C-alpha cells in the first residue's frame, strides 16, 4: 500500500519554522526519524520510505501555500495513490496550540491552501490533519501571526513532544487508518 503525505508550508528561509510551515516541520521530523532526505522534483520537495510494509511518500510543495492544490493533484496522479490514502497537514489558528484535529472531509475553514486543494481536486473529501497554532494575535494581524516564528516556549513544546505526537499520528494514519487515528490523536 502507498500513502501520500503532504505537509503545507511556504518555501524560503524567511518562512522556515513559522506557524504556517508546521506541515513542513512535521515532514522534516519524519524524514529525520527515518534518515532520509528530500530532493527537488516537480512542484515539490519529495522523499519516500517504507514503514510496516507500506510505502510512504512525503511531499513539501514549492508552489507556496495558496497554490498547494497544484502539487496535491499532480502527485496524486503521478503516484497513482488513491485519494483515501492522502493526508494533508496544515496549520490552523482556530485550534489551540499543539492540538491536532483530523477529518476525512470538510470545509477549508478559511485556509487558502485547503481551498485551493479542494478546488483542484474537485472535492472536499480528503483527509486533512490540522495542527493548532493558536490565535494569539490582534484583530487584523492574522497573516502576520501565521508568518511569525513560534515563540521560544512554543518551540520548546514542539521539540519536546508535539512534533513527536504529530509524527506518530501520521504513521498511525498509514497503519490503522484515518478513523482509528482520529479517535486516538484528535483533541
C-alpha positions in Angstrom: 0.0 0.0 0.0 1.1 3.5 -0.8 0.4 6.8 1.1 0.9 10.4 0.1 1.5 12.7 3.0 1.6 16.4 2.0 2.8 19.0 4.5 1.8 22.5 3.6 4.0 25.5 4.0 5.9 28.2 2.1 9.4 27.8 0.6 12.2 30.2 1.5 14.4 30.9 4.5 12.1 33.7 5.7 9.3 31.2 6.3 11.4 28.5 8.0 9.8 27.4 11.3 6.9 29.8 11.1 3.5 28.8 12.2 2.3 28.5 8.6 5.0 25.9 8.0 4.1 23.4 10.6 3.3 20.9 7.8 6.9 21.2 6.5 8.2 20.9 10.1 6.3 17.6 10.7 7.6 16.1 7.4 11.1 17.2 8.2 10.9 15.5 11.5 9.6 12.3 9.8 12.5 12.4 7.3 15.0 12.8 10.2 13.5 9.9 12.1 13.8 7.6 9.0 17.2 9.1 8.0 16.0 10.2 4.5 16.4 13.5 2.7 14.2 15.4 0.3 15.1 16.0 -3.3 13.5 18.7 -5.5 11.1 17.4 -8.1 8.1 18.9 -10.0 6.2 21.3 -7.8 7.7 19.9 -4.6 10.5 18.5 -2.4 9.8 14.8 -2.2 11.1 11.7 -0.4 9.8 8.3 0.5 10.4 5.5 2.9 9.0 2.1 3.9 7.1 1.6 7.2 5.5 -1.7 8.2 5.2 -2.9 4.6 3.8 0.5 3.4 5.4 3.0 1.0 5.0 6.5 2.4 5.7 9.4 0.1 6.3 12.8 1.8 5.8 16.0 -0.2 6.5 19.6 0.6 5.0 21.8 -2.1 7.1 24.5 -3.7 4.1 26.3 -5.1 3.5 28.3 -1.9 0.7 27.7 0.4 -2.2 29.3 -1.5 -1.4 27.2 -4.7 -0.9 23.8 -2.9 -3.7 22.2 -4.9 -1.5 22.1 -8.0 1.1 20.0 -6.1 -1.5 17.7 -4.5 -3.3 17.0 -7.8 0.0 16.4 -9.6 1.5 14.0 -7.1 -1.8 12.1 -6.6 -1.9 11.5 -10.4 1.9 10.8 -10.7 2.0 8.2 -7.8 -1.4 6.7 -8.6 -2.3 6.8 -4.9 -6.0 6.6 -4.0 -7.4 9.7 -2.6 -8.3 7.9 0.7 -4.6 7.4 1.2 -3.8 11.1 1.0 -3.2 13.1 4.2 -2.7 16.9 4.1 -1.0 18.5 7.1 -1.6 22.2 7.8 -1.7 24.9 10.5 -4.9 26.1 12.0 -5.4 29.3 14.0 -8.9 28.2 15.2 -7.4 25.3 17.2 -5.4 25.7 20.4 -1.7 25.5 20.1 -0.4 21.9 19.9 -3.8 20.2 19.4 -4.4 18.0 16.4 -7.7 17.7 14.6 -8.1 15.3 11.7 -11.1 15.0 9.4 -11.7 12.9 6.3 -13.7 15.7 4.7 -14.9 19.1 5.4 -14.6 22.8 4.6 -11.4 24.7 4.1 -12.3 26.8 7.1 -10.9 29.9 5.6 -7.5 28.3 4.9 -6.4 29.3 1.4 -4.2 26.3 0.9 -7.0 23.9 1.7 -9.4 26.0 -0.5 -7.0 25.6 -3.5 -6.7 21.8 -2.9 -10.5 21.4 -2.7 -10.9 23.5 -5.9 -8.3 21.5 -7.9 -9.4 18.1 -6.6 -13.0 19.0 -7.2 -14.0 17.7 -3.7 -13.7 18.4 0.0 -13.3 14.7 0.6 -9.7 14.1 1.5 -8.1 13.6 4.9 -6.6 16.7 6.5 -4.7 17.0 9.8 -4.9 20.4 11.2 -2.2 21.3 13.8 -3.3 24.1 16.1 -1.1 27.1 16.2 -3.4 29.2 18.5 -4.9 32.6 17.9 -2.8 35.0 20.0 -2.9 37.9 17.6 -4.6 41.3 17.4 -7.5 41.9 15.1 -6.4 42.2 11.5 -3.0 40.7 12.3 -3.8 37.1 11.3 -1.4 37.0 8.4 1.4 38.4 10.4 0.8 35.9 13.1 0.9 32.8 11.0 4.1 34.1 9.2 5.9 34.6 12.5 8.2 32.0 14.1 6.9 30.2 17.1 7.7 31.7 20.5 10.6 30.3 22.5 8.2 28.4 24.8 6.1 27.1 21.9 9.3 25.9 20.2 10.3 24.0 23.4 6.9 22.3 23.5 7.2 21.5 19.8 10.6 19.9 20.3 9.8 18.1 23.5 6.5 16.4 22.5 4.2 18.0 20.0 6.1 17.2 16.8 6.5 13.6 18.0 2.8 13.3 18.6 2.1 14.6 15.1 4.7 12.1 13.6 3.0 9.3 15.4 -0.4 10.4 14.1 0.9 10.4 10.5 2.3 6.9 11.0 -1.0 5.8 12.6 -2.9 7.1 9.5 -0.8 4.7 7.4 -1.2 1.7 9.6 -4.5 1.8 11.5 -6.4 4.1 9.1 -8.0 7.5 9.4 -10.9 6.6 11.7 -8.8 4.9 14.4 -6.1 7.6 14.0 -8.7 10.3 14.6 -10.0 8.5 17.7 -6.5 8.2 19.1 -5.0 11.6 18.3 -7.7 14.2 17.8 -8.1 16.8 20.6 
